[in-house]
Amino acid sequence: MYQGFYNLASGMLTQNRNLNVISNNMVNIQTPGYKRDKMVSTTFQEEMLYRTGKRYKDNPEPLASTSKIRAADRTYVSYEQGGFEDTEGIYDVALSGAGFFVIDTANGQGYTRNGSFRVDDQGYLTLNNVGRVLGGDGQPILIDNEDFSISSQGVISVVESTPGGEEDEEATSTTRVMGQLRVVDFEDYDQLHKEDYGVYSTNQAARDVEQPNILWKMLERSNVDMVEEMTSMMTAQRALQSAAQVLKMYDQIMSKAATEVGRL
């Protein structure tokens, strides 16, 4: 009977943690570039069950192994590509395929799929609440003209016109490059650590993506499936409620065993 307390209590704790992961996914369903988490549970302290005779305990027969406790193993991140949304925002960019944008954060370089950028009060391209976006030269990108365009390779350029000096001289136009978005990738995604605001950190060496596919005026939506998350949430809630009810029954039985059966 005491084993039931271990089984039910550990199941409740595991389902409660699972609900936290699911809730975080649902909260970030509108966060650009967000990648969903999935918790995987495991068991430990496995024991072998044996069958023996009533009187003679020699030569026990092994039956099966059992575990008293269920626990959360780890949380996996699904890096599956999300859909794209046309925003028409001049600072919005999306990555198609592998790679991450590089952000200069307070704790060093961070990496994100969230391309919902803005400019700060000094004119630098930035990810809100995180830091400035870094270019291919490792420096923040200064936006001093809003009539720019961004190519599929991440080159931010602006066409500037120069009026002619003489009456019969035509105006000339030149293309000025303000910077290029740096896109990097990693060998092992399992070593990426998820931070706040959809930013990742890692001790791995980043390698530049030579041919990134950047979509201007678009954002990558999160890869969270609301229907799937709702189904997982209801399953976890029912498991949690069932374990709580059975645990209450165990408590009542133990209480009667101590107060009523003990009198006999």
ZIUR-V52183 format. One record per residue. N is the residue number from 1. SS is DSSP state (hx for helix, st for strand, lp for the rest). NEAR is the number of other C-alpha atoms within 10 Angstrom. D_LAST is the distance of its C-alpha to the last C-alpha in whole Angstrom. Layout:
BEGIN
<<N SS NEAR D_LAST> <N SS NEAR D_LAST>>
END
This chain:
BEGIN
<<1 lp 8 20> <2 hx 9 22> <3 hx 10 25> <4 hx 15 25> <5 hx 18 25> <6 hx 15 29> <7 hx 16 30> <8 hx 23 30> <9 hx 16 31> <10 hx 19 34> <11 hx 22 35> <12 hx 22 35> <13 hx 15 37> <14 hx 22 39> <15 hx 25 40> <16 hx 16 40> <17 hx 16 43> <18 hx 23 44> <19 hx 21 45> <20 hx 13 47> <21 hx 18 49> <22 hx 23 50> <23 hx 14 50> <24 hx 13 53> <25 hx 23 55> <26 hx 18 55> <27 hx 10 56> <28 lp 18 59> <29 lp 18 60> <30 lp 13 63> <31 lp 20 64> <32 lp 24 67> <33 lp 29 66> <34 lp 26 63> <35 lp 23 61> <36 lp 23 57> <37 st 19 54> <38 st 16 52> <39 st 18 48> <40 st 13 47> <41 st 15 43> <42 st 12 42> <43 st 14 39> <44 st 11 39> <45 st 9 36> <46 st 11 37> <47 st 11 34> <48 st 10 35> <49 st 12 32> <50 st 12 32> <51 st 12 31> <52 lp 12 30> <53 lp 10 29> <54 lp 6 26> <55 lp 6 27> <56 lp 8 31> <57 lp 10 31> <58 lp 8 35> <59 lp 10 37> <60 lp 12 35> <61 st 12 36> <62 st 11 37> <63 st 10 36> <64 st 10 36> <65 st 10 36> <66 st 13 34> <67 st 15 34> <68 st 18 31> <69 st 20 34> <70 st 21 37> <71 st 17 39> <72 st 17 43> <73 st 12 46> <74 st 11 49> <75 st 14 51> <76 st 12 54> <77 st 17 57> <78 lp 14 59> <79 lp 16 63> <80 lp 13 64> <81 lp 18 67> <82 lp 19 67> <83 lp 14 69> <84 st 17 72> <85 st 13 73> <86 st 14 76> <87 lp 14 76> <88 lp 12 80> <89 lp 14 79> <90 lp 17 82> <91 lp 21 79> <92 st 20 77> <93 st 27 77> <94 st 27 74> <95 st 26 74> <96 lp 18 74> <97 lp 12 73> <98 lp 16 72> <99 lp 21 72> <100 st 26 71> <101 st 22 73> <102 st 27 73> <103 st 25 73> <104 st 19 73> <105 st 16 70> <106 lp 10 69> <107 lp 8 67> <108 st 9 70> <109 st 17 71> <110 st 23 69> <111 st 26 69> <112 st 23 68> <113 lp 28 69> <114 lp 24 69> <115 lp 25 73> <116 st 22 73> <117 st 17 75> <118 st 19 77> <119 st 18 79> <120 lp 15 79> <121 lp 7 81> <122 lp 9 83> <123 lp 13 84> <124 st 18 81> <125 st 23 79> <126 st 23 76> <127 st 21 72> <128 lp 13 71> <129 lp 9 68> <130 lp 17 69> <131 st 20 72> <132 st 25 76> <133 st 28 76> <134 st 24 78> <135 st 23 81> <136 lp 17 83> <137 lp 11 84> <138 lp 14 81> <139 lp 14 82> <140 st 21 81> <141 lp 22 83> <142 st 19 85> <143 lp 20 86> <144 lp 13 89> <145 lp 12 90> <146 lp 10 88> <147 lp 11 90> <148 st 19 89> <149 st 16 88> <150 st 22 85> <151 lp 14 86> <152 lp 16 83> <153 lp 17 84> <154 lp 23 83> <155 st 19 86> <156 st 19 87> <157 st 20 90> <158 st 19 92> <159 st 13 96> <160 st 13 98> <161 st 11 102> <162 st 10 105> <163 lp 10 108> <164 lp 11 111> <165 lp 9 114> <166 lp 8 117> <167 lp 6 117> <168 lp 7 118> <169 lp 9 115> <170 lp 11 112> <171 lp 11 108> <172 st 10 106> <173 st 11 102> <174 st 10 100> <175 st 11 97> <176 st 12 95> <177 st 14 91> <178 st 16 89> <179 st 20 86> <180 st 21 84> <181 st 25 80> <182 lp 24 79> <183 st 28 76> <184 st 20 74> <185 st 18 72> <186 lp 18 70> <187 lp 10 69> <188 lp 9 65> <189 hx 13 63> <190 hx 10 60> <191 hx 13 61> <192 lp 16 62> <193 st 14 60> <194 st 17 59> <195 lp 12 60> <196 hx 8 61> <197 hx 17 63> <198 hx 18 63> <199 st 23 65> <200 st 19 64> <201 st 16 64> <202 lp 17 65> <203 lp 8 66> <204 lp 13 68> <205 lp 10 72> <206 lp 16 73> <207 st 12 76> <208 st 15 78> <209 lp 16 78> <210 lp 10 82> <211 lp 10 82> <212 lp 20 79> <213 lp 18 79> <214 st 21 79> <215 st 21 79> <216 st 22 81> <217 lp 19 80> <218 st 21 76> <219 st 28 73> <220 st 25 70> <221 lp 21 67> <222 lp 24 63> <223 lp 23 62> <224 lp 23 59> <225 lp 12 58> <226 hx 13 57> <227 hx 9 55> <228 hx 10 54> <229 hx 19 52> <230 hx 14 51> <231 hx 11 49> <232 hx 14 48> <233 hx 20 46> <234 hx 12 45> <235 hx 13 43> <236 hx 20 42> <237 hx 17 40> <238 hx 12 38> <239 hx 16 37> <240 hx 20 36> <241 hx 13 34> <242 hx 14 32> <243 hx 21 31> <244 hx 16 30> <245 hx 12 28> <246 hx 14 26> <247 hx 19 26> <248 hx 13 24> <249 hx 12 22> <250 hx 16 21> <251 hx 13 20> <252 hx 12 18> <253 hx 12 16> <254 hx 15 15> <255 hx 12 15> <256 hx 11 12> <257 hx 12 10> <258 hx 11 11> <259 hx 10 10> <260 lp 10 7> <261 hx 10 6> <262 hx 8 6> <263 hx 7 4> <264 lp 5 0>>
END
